[in-house]
Amino acid sequence: MISIDFDFGKISSKLDGITKASKESLRPAAQAGAEVFYVEARQRAPKSEADHYFYGKRSKKTGVRYLFKPGNLQRSIYQYYNKRQSSPDKAVYSISWNHREAPYGAMVEYGTSRAPAHPFLRPAYDAVADRARQAVVGRMQDGLRKAIK
């Protein structure tokens, strides 16, 4: 009679290490991809040549208007880790403009009934989606390589 014993403990331990490494690499990998979008969006955001005013909803009644300097929209673009949409198995980063610093951002991106759209977020996404995906995959691969060794 032939008897073979095999200890799966080492394999199981190695797989646990790979799982742990993938979870630890998830958020840094997502941030690496978000950074690519963030940089592109900032570069594509329109920049006025001169100061411009924004008139709020009640400006006719109050006469209040807001002065914005050139590059204000670019400077207001940010990225953040979106905790509400993330989970232990999913990391979500959001890139947008700060609505308090640039309340006119949606009008620039989508246009109005009187002004054409000058989109910059969607074109930024379309331009660098593959590069961002490569950044995510590269960061995940780095983390997994360390676990496999």
DSSP file (Angstrom, degrees, kcal/mol; ACC not computed):
  #  RESIDUE AA STRUCTURE BP1 BP2  ACC     N-H-->O    O-->H-N    N-H-->O    O-->H-N    TCO  KAPPA ALPHA  PHI   PSI    X-CA   Y-CA   Z-CA
    1    1 A M              0   0    0      0, 0.0     2,-0.4     0, 0.0     0, 0.0   0.000 360.0 360.0 360.0 136.9    0.0    0.0    0.0
    2    2 A I        -     0   0    0      2,-0.0     2,-0.4     0, 0.0     0, 0.0  -0.869 360.0-170.5-106.0 135.7    1.3    3.5   -0.9
    3    3 A S        -     0   0    0     -2,-0.4     2,-0.5     2,-0.0     0, 0.0  -0.989   3.0-172.1-128.1 130.7    0.6    6.4    1.3
    4    4 A I        -     0   0    0     -2,-0.4     2,-0.4     2,-0.0    -2,-0.0  -0.985   3.2-166.2-124.3 129.8    1.2   10.0    0.5
    5    5 A D        -     0   0    0     -2,-0.5     2,-0.4     2,-0.0    -2,-0.0  -0.942   5.8-174.1-113.1 135.8    0.9   12.9    2.9
    6    6 A F        -     0   0    0     -2,-0.4     2,-0.8     0, 0.0    -2,-0.0  -0.995  16.7-144.6-132.7 129.6    0.8   16.5    1.8
    7    7 A D        -     0   0    0     -2,-0.4     3,-0.5     1,-0.1     4,-0.4  -0.827  13.5-177.0 -96.3 111.4    0.8   19.5    4.0
    8    8 A F     >  +     0   0    0     -2,-0.8     4,-2.9     1,-0.2     5,-0.2   0.404  61.3  97.6 -84.6   1.9   -1.3   22.3    2.5
    9    9 A G  H  > S+     0   0    0      1,-0.2     4,-2.4     2,-0.2    -1,-0.2   0.894  82.3  47.5 -59.5 -43.9   -0.4   24.6    5.4
   10   10 A K  H  > S+     0   0    0     -3,-0.5     4,-2.3     2,-0.2    -1,-0.2   0.914 114.1  46.9 -66.4 -41.5    2.4   26.4    3.5
   11   11 A I  H  > S+     0   0    0     -4,-0.4     4,-2.6     2,-0.2    -2,-0.2   0.930 113.3  49.0 -64.8 -45.0    0.2   26.9    0.4
   12   12 A S  H  X S+     0   0    0     -4,-2.9     4,-2.2     1,-0.2    -2,-0.2   0.904 111.3  49.9 -60.8 -42.0   -2.6   28.2    2.5
   13   13 A S  H  X S+     0   0    0     -4,-2.4     4,-1.9    -5,-0.2    -1,-0.2   0.906 110.8  49.3 -63.5 -42.3   -0.3   30.5    4.4
   14   14 A K  H  X S+     0   0    0     -4,-2.3     4,-2.0     2,-0.2    -2,-0.2   0.906 110.8  49.9 -64.4 -42.2    1.1   31.9    1.1
   15   15 A L  H  X S+     0   0    0     -4,-2.6     4,-2.4     1,-0.2    -1,-0.2   0.881 108.8  52.6 -64.6 -37.9   -2.5   32.4   -0.3
   16   16 A D  H  X S+     0   0    0     -4,-2.2     4,-2.4     1,-0.2    -1,-0.2   0.892 108.8  50.9 -62.8 -38.9   -3.4   34.3    2.9
   17   17 A G  H  X S+     0   0    0     -4,-1.9     4,-2.3     2,-0.2    -2,-0.2   0.884 109.7  49.3 -65.8 -38.6   -0.4   36.5    2.4
   18   18 A I  H  X S+     0   0    0     -4,-2.0     4,-2.3     2,-0.2    -2,-0.2   0.906 111.2  49.8 -66.9 -42.0   -1.4   37.2   -1.2
   19   19 A T  H  X S+     0   0    0     -4,-2.4     4,-1.9     2,-0.2    -2,-0.2   0.920 112.0  48.0 -61.7 -44.2   -5.0   38.0   -0.1
   20   20 A K  H  X S+     0   0    0     -4,-2.4     4,-2.2     1,-0.2    -2,-0.2   0.910 111.5  50.2 -63.2 -42.5   -3.7   40.4    2.6
   21   21 A A  H  X S+     0   0    0     -4,-2.3     4,-1.8     1,-0.2    -1,-0.2   0.879 108.5  52.3 -64.6 -38.2   -1.3   42.1    0.1
   22   22 A S  H  X S+     0   0    0     -4,-2.3     4,-0.8     2,-0.2    -1,-0.2   0.899 111.2  46.8 -66.9 -38.3   -4.1   42.6   -2.4
   23   23 A K  H  X S+     0   0    0     -4,-1.9     4,-0.6     1,-0.2     3,-0.3   0.880 113.0  49.1 -68.7 -37.5   -6.3   44.3    0.2
   24   24 A E  H  < S+     0   0    0     -4,-2.2    -2,-0.2     1,-0.2    -1,-0.2   0.796 113.4  47.6 -71.1 -27.8   -3.4   46.4    1.4
   25   25 A S  H  X S+     0   0    0     -4,-1.8     4,-2.2    -5,-0.2     5,-0.2   0.597  91.3  85.1 -87.1 -12.2   -2.6   47.5   -2.2
   26   26 A L  H  X S+     0   0    0     -4,-0.8     4,-2.3    -3,-0.3     5,-0.2   0.942  92.3  39.3 -58.7 -55.6   -6.2   48.3   -3.1
   27   27 A R  H  X S+     0   0    0     -4,-0.6     4,-2.4     1,-0.2    -1,-0.2   0.918 116.7  49.0 -67.8 -44.0   -6.4   51.9   -1.9
   28   28 A P  H  > S+     0   0    0      0, 0.0     4,-1.8     0, 0.0    -1,-0.2   0.881 112.6  50.5 -61.3 -34.1   -2.8   52.9   -3.0
   29   29 A A  H  X S+     0   0    0     -4,-2.2     4,-1.8     2,-0.2    -2,-0.2   0.924 110.7  47.7 -68.4 -43.4   -3.6   51.4   -6.4
   30   30 A A  H  X S+     0   0    0     -4,-2.3     4,-2.4    -5,-0.2    -1,-0.2   0.891 111.2  51.8 -63.6 -38.5   -6.9   53.3   -6.7
   31   31 A Q  H  X S+     0   0    0     -4,-2.4     4,-2.4     2,-0.2    -1,-0.2   0.869 105.0  56.1 -66.7 -35.7   -5.1   56.5   -5.6
   32   32 A A  H  X S+     0   0    0     -4,-1.8     4,-1.2     2,-0.2    -1,-0.2   0.909 110.8  44.2 -62.4 -41.7   -2.5   56.0   -8.3
   33   33 A G  H  X S+     0   0    0     -4,-1.8     4,-1.5     1,-0.2     3,-0.2   0.901 112.2  52.2 -68.1 -40.9   -5.2   55.8  -11.0
   34   34 A A  H  X S+     0   0    0     -4,-2.4     4,-2.9     1,-0.2    -2,-0.2   0.870 103.5  58.6 -62.9 -36.8   -7.0   58.8   -9.5
   35   35 A E  H  X S+     0   0    0     -4,-2.4     4,-2.4     1,-0.2    -1,-0.2   0.875 102.4  53.4 -61.4 -37.9   -3.8   60.9   -9.5
   36   36 A V  H  X S+     0   0    0     -4,-1.2     4,-1.8    -3,-0.2    -1,-0.2   0.931 112.8  43.5 -62.9 -45.5   -3.6   60.4  -13.3
   37   37 A F  H  X S+     0   0    0     -4,-1.5     4,-2.9     2,-0.2     5,-0.2   0.913 112.1  54.2 -64.4 -43.2   -7.1   61.7  -13.8
   38   38 A Y  H  X S+     0   0    0     -4,-2.9     4,-2.2     1,-0.2    -2,-0.2   0.922 109.1  46.5 -58.3 -48.8   -6.5   64.6  -11.3
   39   39 A V  H  X S+     0   0    0     -4,-2.4     4,-1.8     1,-0.2    -1,-0.2   0.913 114.7  47.4 -62.6 -43.4   -3.5   65.9  -13.1
   40   40 A E  H  X S+     0   0    0     -4,-1.8     4,-2.0    -5,-0.2    -2,-0.2   0.906 110.4  51.6 -66.2 -41.8   -5.2   65.7  -16.5
   41   41 A A  H  X S+     0   0    0     -4,-2.9     4,-1.5     1,-0.2    -1,-0.2   0.904 109.3  50.5 -62.8 -41.1   -8.3   67.4  -15.3
   42   42 A R  H  < S+     0   0    0     -4,-2.2    -1,-0.2    -5,-0.2    -2,-0.2   0.890 111.3  48.8 -64.0 -38.4   -6.3   70.3  -13.8
   43   43 A Q  H  < S+     0   0    0     -4,-1.8    -1,-0.2     1,-0.2    -2,-0.2   0.857 114.7  45.0 -69.0 -34.0   -4.5   70.7  -17.1
   44   44 A R  H  < S+     0   0    0     -4,-2.0    -1,-0.2    76,-0.1    -2,-0.2   0.640  83.1 112.0 -87.0 -15.1   -7.7   70.7  -19.1
   45   45 A A  S  < S-     0   0    0     -4,-1.5    29,-0.1    -5,-0.2    75,-0.0  -0.379  78.1-108.7 -61.1 130.7   -9.7   73.0  -16.9
   46   46 A P        -     0   0    0      0, 0.0     2,-0.5     0, 0.0    28,-0.3  -0.282  31.1-156.7 -61.5 145.4  -10.3   76.3  -18.8
   47   47 A K        -     0   0    0     26,-0.1     2,-0.0    23,-0.1    -2,-0.0  -0.981  10.4-136.0-127.9 120.3   -8.4   79.2  -17.5
   48   48 A S        -     0   0    0     -2,-0.5     4,-0.1    21,-0.2    24,-0.0  -0.324   9.9-134.7 -71.5 157.1   -9.6   82.8  -18.2
   49   49 A E  S    S+     0   0    0     21,-0.1     2,-0.3     2,-0.1    -1,-0.1   0.735  84.6  20.6 -81.9 -24.3   -7.2   85.4  -19.3
   50   50 A A  S    S-     0   0    0      1,-0.1    -2,-0.1    19,-0.1    18,-0.0  -0.839  99.1 -69.3-137.7 171.4   -8.5   88.0  -16.9
   51   51 A D        -     0   0    0     -2,-0.3     2,-0.3    18,-0.1    18,-0.2  -0.279  52.8-166.2 -56.5 149.0  -10.5   88.4  -13.7
   52   52 A H  E     -A   68   0A   0     16,-2.5    16,-3.0    -4,-0.1     2,-0.3  -0.980  12.7-130.1-141.0 157.5  -14.2   87.5  -14.2
   53   53 A Y  E     -A   67   0A   0     -2,-0.3     2,-0.5    14,-0.2    14,-0.2  -0.784   8.7-156.4-107.1 148.4  -17.3   87.9  -12.1
   54   54 A F  E     -A   66   0A   0     12,-2.5    12,-2.8    -2,-0.3     2,-0.6  -0.992  10.4-150.1-121.6 130.0  -19.9   85.4  -11.2
   55   55 A Y  E     -A   65   0A   0     -2,-0.5    10,-0.2    10,-0.2     5,-0.0  -0.888  16.0-138.9-103.7 123.6  -23.4   86.6  -10.4
   56   56 A G    >   -     0   0    0      8,-0.7     3,-1.5    -2,-0.6     4,-0.2  -0.060  32.8 -90.4 -72.5 178.0  -25.3   84.5   -7.9
   57   57 A K  T 3  S+     0   0    0      1,-0.3     3,-0.3     2,-0.1     4,-0.1   0.831 127.1  39.5 -58.6 -35.3  -29.0   83.5   -8.1
   58   58 A R  T >> S+     0   0    0      1,-0.2     4,-3.0     2,-0.1     3,-0.6   0.140  78.2 114.6-104.1  20.2  -30.1   86.6   -6.1
   59   59 A S  H <> S+     0   0    0     -3,-1.5     4,-2.5     1,-0.2    -1,-0.2   0.816  72.5  58.8 -65.0 -29.6  -27.7   89.1   -7.7
   60   60 A K  H 34 S+     0   0    0     -3,-0.3    -1,-0.2    -4,-0.2    -2,-0.1   0.881 115.6  35.7 -65.4 -35.7  -30.5   91.1   -9.3
   61   61 A K  H <4 S+     0   0    0     -3,-0.6    -2,-0.2    -4,-0.1    -1,-0.2   0.892 132.1  27.6 -81.8 -42.0  -32.0   91.6   -5.8
   62   62 A T  H  < S-     0   0    0     -4,-3.0    -3,-0.2     2,-0.1    -2,-0.2   0.713  88.9-135.7 -96.8 -22.4  -28.9   92.0   -3.8
   63   63 A G     <  +     0   0    0     -4,-2.5     2,-0.3    -5,-0.4    -4,-0.2   0.564  52.2 150.1  76.3   7.3  -26.4   93.3   -6.4
   64   64 A V        +     0   0    0     -6,-0.3    -8,-0.7    -9,-0.0     2,-0.3  -0.562  17.7 172.1 -78.3 133.3  -23.8   90.8   -5.0
   65   65 A R  E     -A   55   0A   0     -2,-0.3     2,-0.4   -10,-0.2   -10,-0.2  -0.973  23.5-133.9-137.8 154.5  -21.2   89.5   -7.5
   66   66 A Y  E     -A   54   0A   0    -12,-2.8   -12,-2.5    -2,-0.3     2,-0.4  -0.913  11.4-141.8-115.9 132.5  -18.2   87.4   -6.9
   67   67 A L  E     -A   53   0A   0     -2,-0.4     2,-0.4   -14,-0.2   -14,-0.2  -0.783  17.7-171.1 -94.5 131.6  -14.7   88.1   -8.4
   68   68 A F  E     -A   52   0A   0    -16,-3.0   -16,-2.5    -2,-0.4     3,-0.1  -0.977  14.4-136.9-124.5 138.2  -12.6   85.2   -9.5
   69   69 A K    >   -     0   0    0     -2,-0.4     3,-1.7   -18,-0.2     4,-0.2  -0.502  40.5 -80.7 -86.7 156.4   -9.0   85.3  -10.6
   70   70 A P  T 3  S+     0   0    0      0, 0.0    -1,-0.1     0, 0.0   -23,-0.1  -0.315 118.3  24.8 -56.2 137.2   -7.6   83.4  -13.7
   71   71 A G  T 3> S+     0   0    0    -25,-0.1     4,-2.5    -3,-0.1     5,-0.2   0.467  81.3 126.3  87.0   2.2   -6.9   79.8  -12.8
   72   72 A N  H <> S+     0   0    0     -3,-1.7     4,-1.4     1,-0.2   -25,-0.1   0.910  73.8  48.6 -59.8 -44.1   -9.5   79.7  -10.0
   73   73 A L  H  > S+     0   0    0     -4,-0.2     4,-0.6   -27,-0.2     3,-0.2   0.914 111.0  50.8 -63.8 -42.5  -11.3   76.6  -11.5
   74   74 A Q  H >4 S+     0   0    0    -28,-0.3     3,-1.2     1,-0.2    -2,-0.2   0.933 110.9  48.6 -59.0 -46.5   -8.0   74.8  -12.0
   75   75 A R  H 3< S+     0   0    0     -4,-2.5    -1,-0.2     1,-0.2    -2,-0.2   0.755 105.2  59.7 -67.1 -24.0   -7.0   75.4   -8.4
   76   76 A S  H 3< S+     0   0    0     -4,-1.4    22,-1.5    -3,-0.2    -1,-0.2   0.603  78.9 107.2 -83.2  -9.6  -10.3   74.3   -7.1
   77   77 A I  E <<  +B   97   0B   0     -3,-1.2     2,-0.3    -4,-0.6    20,-0.3  -0.496  47.2 165.6 -71.9 135.5  -10.0   70.7   -8.6
   78   78 A Y  E     -B   96   0B   0     18,-2.7    18,-1.9    -2,-0.2     2,-0.4  -0.904  29.3-140.6-142.9 167.4   -9.4   68.1   -6.0
   79   79 A Q  E     +B   95   0B   0     -2,-0.3     2,-0.3    16,-0.2    16,-0.2  -0.982  22.8 174.4-129.9 146.4   -9.4   64.4   -5.4
   80   80 A Y  E     -B   94   0B   0     14,-2.0    14,-2.7    -2,-0.4     2,-0.6  -0.997  38.7-103.4-150.8 155.1  -10.5   62.6   -2.3
   81   81 A Y  E     -B   93   0B   0     -2,-0.3     2,-1.1    12,-0.2    12,-0.3  -0.683  35.8-141.4 -77.1 118.3  -11.1   59.0   -1.0
   82   82 A N     >  -     0   0    0     10,-3.0     4,-1.1    -2,-0.6    10,-0.4  -0.700  21.3-178.7 -88.9  95.8  -14.9   58.5   -1.2
   83   83 A K  T  4 S+     0   0    0     -2,-1.1     3,-0.2     1,-0.2    -1,-0.2   0.850  77.5  58.6 -64.5 -35.8  -15.6   56.5    2.0
   84   84 A R  T  4 S+     0   0    0      1,-0.2    -1,-0.2     8,-0.0    -2,-0.1   0.862 113.6  36.8 -65.3 -35.8  -19.4   56.2    1.3
   85   85 A Q  T  4 S+     0   0    0     -3,-0.3    -1,-0.2     7,-0.1    -2,-0.2   0.568 106.1  84.9 -93.0  -9.4  -18.8   54.5   -2.1
   86   86 A S     <  +     0   0    0     -4,-1.1     5,-0.2    -3,-0.2    -5,-0.0  -0.474  51.4 178.1 -90.4 163.3  -15.8   52.4   -0.9
   87   87 A S  B >   -C   90   0C   0      3,-3.1     3,-1.4    -2,-0.1    -2,-0.0  -0.873  51.5 -83.3-148.0 177.2  -15.8   49.1    0.9
   88   88 A P  T 3  S+     0   0    0      0, 0.0   -62,-0.1     0, 0.0     3,-0.1   0.786 132.8  38.5 -59.6 -24.3  -13.2   46.7    2.1
   89   89 A D  T 3  S+     0   0    0      1,-0.2     2,-0.3   -63,-0.0    -3,-0.0   0.324 118.4  50.1-106.9   6.6  -13.0   45.2   -1.4
   90   90 A K  B <   -C   87   0C   0     -3,-1.4    -3,-3.1     2,-0.0     2,-0.5  -0.973  59.1-163.1-150.2 129.0  -13.4   48.5   -3.4
   91   91 A A        -     0   0    0     -2,-0.3     2,-0.5    -5,-0.2    -8,-0.1  -0.963  12.3-168.8-114.8 125.1  -11.6   51.8   -3.2
   92   92 A V        -     0   0    0     -2,-0.5   -10,-3.0   -10,-0.4     2,-0.4  -0.956   4.9-172.4-118.8 127.1  -13.3   54.8   -4.8
   93   93 A Y  E     -B   81   0B   0     -2,-0.5     2,-0.4   -12,-0.3   -12,-0.2  -0.936  11.4-151.2-113.3 140.8  -11.6   58.2   -5.4
   94   94 A S  E     -B   80   0B   0    -14,-2.7   -14,-2.0    -2,-0.4     2,-0.5  -0.907   5.4-163.3-113.4 140.9  -13.6   61.2   -6.7
   95   95 A I  E     +B   79   0B   0     -2,-0.4     2,-0.3   -16,-0.2   -16,-0.2  -0.991  33.3 124.1-122.0 127.5  -12.2   64.0   -8.7
   96   96 A S  E     -B   78   0B   0    -18,-1.9   -18,-2.7    -2,-0.5     2,-0.3  -0.876  56.3 -85.7-159.1-171.9  -14.2   67.3   -9.0
   97   97 A W  E     -B   77   0B   0    -20,-0.3     2,-0.6    -2,-0.3   -20,-0.2  -0.839  44.5-103.9-108.3 151.8  -14.0   71.0   -8.4
   98   98 A N     >  -     0   0    0    -22,-1.5     4,-2.5    -2,-0.3     3,-0.2  -0.651  27.4-153.5 -75.3 116.3  -14.7   72.7   -5.1
   99   99 A H  T  4 S+     0   0    0     -2,-0.6    -1,-0.2     1,-0.2     6,-0.1   0.723  92.2  52.3 -68.7 -22.4  -18.2   74.2   -5.5
  100  100 A R  T  4 S+     0   0    0      2,-0.2    -1,-0.2     1,-0.1    -2,-0.1   0.854 114.6  40.8 -80.1 -35.4  -17.5   76.9   -2.9
  101  101 A E  T  4 S+     0   0    0      1,-0.2    -2,-0.2    -3,-0.2    -1,-0.1   0.811 134.7  19.7 -80.6 -31.0  -14.3   78.0   -4.6
  102  102 A A    ><  +     0   0    0     -4,-2.5     3,-2.0   -26,-0.1    -1,-0.2  -0.608  66.1 168.5-138.5  74.9  -15.7   77.7   -8.1
  103  103 A P  T 3  S+     0   0    0      0, 0.0     3,-0.4     0, 0.0     4,-0.2   0.660  77.5  61.8 -65.5 -13.6  -19.5   77.8   -8.0
  104  104 A Y  T 3> S+     0   0    0      1,-0.2     4,-1.8     2,-0.1     3,-0.4   0.385  71.8 103.6 -90.9   2.8  -19.6   78.2  -11.8
  105  105 A G  H <> S+     0   0    0     -3,-2.0     4,-2.7     1,-0.3     5,-0.2   0.865  78.6  50.9 -55.8 -42.3  -17.8   74.9  -12.5
  106  106 A A  H  > S+     0   0    0     -3,-0.4     4,-2.9     1,-0.2     5,-0.5   0.867 108.1  53.3 -66.0 -35.0  -20.9   73.1  -13.6
  107  107 A M  H  > S+     0   0    0     -3,-0.4     4,-1.4    -4,-0.2    -1,-0.2   0.862 111.7  45.8 -67.7 -34.3  -21.8   75.9  -16.0
  108  108 A V  H  < S+     0   0    0     -4,-1.8    10,-3.7     2,-0.2    -2,-0.2   0.941 117.7  42.6 -70.7 -47.7  -18.4   75.5  -17.5
  109  109 A E  H  < S+     0   0    0     -4,-2.7    -2,-0.2     8,-0.2    -3,-0.2   0.915 132.6  19.3 -65.9 -45.0  -18.5   71.7  -17.7
  110  110 A Y  H  < S-     0   0    0     -4,-2.9     7,-0.3    -5,-0.2    -3,-0.2   0.601  99.4-134.4-106.6 -14.1  -22.1   71.4  -18.9
  111  111 A G     <  -     0   0    0     -4,-1.4     2,-0.2    -5,-0.5    -1,-0.2  -0.148  14.5-114.0  82.6 175.4  -23.0   74.8  -20.4
  112  112 A T        -     0   0    0      3,-3.0     5,-0.1    -4,-0.1    -5,-0.0  -0.745  36.6 -87.0-134.9-176.9  -26.1   76.8  -19.8
  113  113 A S  S    S+     0   0    0     -2,-0.2    -2,-0.0     1,-0.2     0, 0.0   0.722 130.9  32.8 -67.7 -18.9  -29.0   78.0  -22.0
  114  114 A R  S    S+     0   0    0      1,-0.2    -1,-0.2     2,-0.0    -3,-0.0   0.562 118.5  50.6-113.0 -12.8  -26.9   81.0  -22.8
  115  115 A A  S    S-     0   0    0     -8,-0.0    -3,-3.0     0, 0.0    -1,-0.2  -0.982  79.0-119.3-132.1 138.8  -23.3   79.7  -22.8
  116  116 A P        -     0   0    0      0, 0.0    -5,-0.3     0, 0.0     2,-0.2  -0.327  37.2 -99.6 -72.4 157.3  -21.8   76.6  -24.5
  117  117 A A        -     0   0    0     -7,-0.3    -8,-0.2    -6,-0.1    -9,-0.1  -0.486  25.6-168.5 -74.3 145.3  -20.2   73.8  -22.6
  118  118 A H        -     0   0    0    -10,-3.7    -8,-0.1    -2,-0.2    -1,-0.1  -0.621  21.5-164.8-127.9  70.3  -16.4   73.7  -22.2
  119  119 A P        +     0   0    0      0, 0.0   -10,-0.1     0, 0.0    -9,-0.1  -0.234  26.5 156.6 -63.8 144.7  -16.1   70.2  -20.7
  120  120 A F     >  +     0   0    0      3,-0.1     4,-1.4   -74,-0.0   -76,-0.1   0.518  65.4  59.3-136.4 -28.6  -12.8   69.2  -19.1
  121  121 A L  H  > S+     0   0    0      2,-0.2     4,-2.3     3,-0.1     5,-0.2   0.961 109.0  42.6 -71.5 -50.6  -13.6   66.4  -16.7
  122  122 A R  H  > S+     0   0    0      1,-0.2     4,-2.8     2,-0.2     5,-0.2   0.931 115.4  48.9 -64.4 -45.9  -15.0   63.9  -19.2
  123  123 A P  H  > S+     0   0    0      0, 0.0     4,-2.3     0, 0.0    -1,-0.2   0.870 109.9  53.7 -61.1 -33.4  -12.4   64.6  -21.8
  124  124 A A  H  X S+     0   0    0     -4,-1.4     4,-1.7     2,-0.2    -2,-0.2   0.932 110.0  47.2 -64.0 -44.2   -9.7   64.2  -19.1
  125  125 A Y  H  X S+     0   0    0     -4,-2.3     4,-1.2     1,-0.2     3,-0.2   0.945 113.3  47.7 -60.2 -49.2  -11.2   60.8  -18.3
  126  126 A D  H  < S+     0   0    0     -4,-2.8     4,-0.3     1,-0.2     3,-0.2   0.869 111.6  51.5 -61.3 -37.1  -11.4   59.7  -21.9
  127  127 A A  H  < S+     0   0    0     -4,-2.3    -1,-0.2    -5,-0.2    -2,-0.2   0.836 123.4  24.2 -71.1 -33.7   -7.8   60.9  -22.6
  128  128 A V  H  X S+     0   0    0     -4,-1.7     4,-2.9    -3,-0.2     5,-0.3   0.273  82.8 110.2-120.6  12.3   -6.1   59.0  -19.7
  129  129 A A  H  X S+     0   0    0     -4,-1.2     4,-2.3     1,-0.2     5,-0.2   0.910  86.1  45.2 -56.9 -44.4   -8.4   56.1  -18.8
  130  130 A D  H  > S+     0   0    0     -4,-0.3     4,-2.2     2,-0.2    -1,-0.2   0.914 113.9  48.8 -66.6 -42.0   -5.9   53.5  -20.2
  131  131 A R  H  > S+     0   0    0      2,-0.2     4,-1.9     1,-0.2    -2,-0.2   0.886 112.2  49.2 -64.7 -38.6   -2.9   55.2  -18.5
  132  132 A A  H  X S+     0   0    0     -4,-2.9     4,-2.3     2,-0.2    -2,-0.2   0.910 109.4  51.8 -66.7 -41.7   -4.8   55.3  -15.2
  133  133 A R  H  X S+     0   0    0     -4,-2.3     4,-2.7    -5,-0.3    -2,-0.2   0.904 109.1  50.7 -60.7 -41.4   -5.7   51.6  -15.6
  134  134 A Q  H  X S+     0   0    0     -4,-2.2     4,-2.7     1,-0.2    -1,-0.2   0.875 108.3  52.5 -64.2 -37.2   -2.1   50.8  -16.1
  135  135 A A  H  X S+     0   0    0     -4,-1.9     4,-2.1     2,-0.2    -2,-0.2   0.906 111.2  47.0 -64.8 -41.0   -1.1   52.8  -13.0
  136  136 A V  H  X S+     0   0    0     -4,-2.3     4,-2.3     2,-0.2    -2,-0.2   0.951 114.8  45.4 -64.4 -50.1   -3.7   50.8  -10.9
  137  137 A V  H  X S+     0   0    0     -4,-2.7     4,-2.8     1,-0.2    -2,-0.2   0.911 112.2  52.3 -61.8 -43.0   -2.5   47.5  -12.3
  138  138 A G  H  X S+     0   0    0     -4,-2.7     4,-2.1     1,-0.2    -1,-0.2   0.910 110.5  47.0 -60.7 -43.2    1.1   48.4  -11.9
  139  139 A R  H  X S+     0   0    0     -4,-2.1     4,-1.9     2,-0.2    -1,-0.2   0.899 113.3  48.8 -67.1 -39.6    0.6   49.3   -8.2
  140  140 A M  H  X S+     0   0    0     -4,-2.3     4,-2.4     1,-0.2    -2,-0.2   0.914 110.4  51.3 -64.7 -42.1   -1.4   46.2   -7.5
  141  141 A Q  H  X S+     0   0    0     -4,-2.8     4,-2.7     1,-0.2    -2,-0.2   0.896 107.2  53.4 -63.3 -40.0    1.3   44.0   -9.2
  142  142 A D  H  X S+     0   0    0     -4,-2.1     4,-1.7     1,-0.2    -1,-0.2   0.935 110.8  46.5 -59.4 -45.8    4.0   45.6   -7.1
  143  143 A G  H  X S+     0   0    0     -4,-1.9     4,-1.2     1,-0.2    -2,-0.2   0.884 114.3  47.0 -64.6 -39.1    2.1   44.8   -3.9
  144  144 A L  H  X S+     0   0    0     -4,-2.4     4,-2.0     2,-0.2    -1,-0.2   0.859 106.4  57.8 -73.6 -34.4    1.5   41.2   -5.0
  145  145 A R  H  X S+     0   0    0     -4,-2.7     4,-1.6     1,-0.2    -1,-0.2   0.914 105.0  51.6 -60.0 -41.1    5.1   40.6   -6.1
  146  146 A K  H  < S+     0   0    0     -4,-1.7    -1,-0.2     1,-0.2    -2,-0.2   0.878 110.7  48.7 -63.2 -36.7    6.2   41.5   -2.6
  147  147 A A  H  < S+     0   0    0     -4,-1.2    -1,-0.2     1,-0.2    -2,-0.2   0.834 108.5  53.2 -72.9 -31.6    3.7   39.0   -1.1
  148  148 A I  H  <        0   0    0     -4,-2.0    -1,-0.2     1,-0.2    -2,-0.2   0.825 360.0 360.0 -74.1 -31.4    4.8   36.2   -3.5
  149  149 A K     <        0   0    0     -4,-1.6    -1,-0.2    -5,-0.2    -2,-0.1   0.509 360.0 360.0 -63.2 360.0    8.5   36.4   -2.7
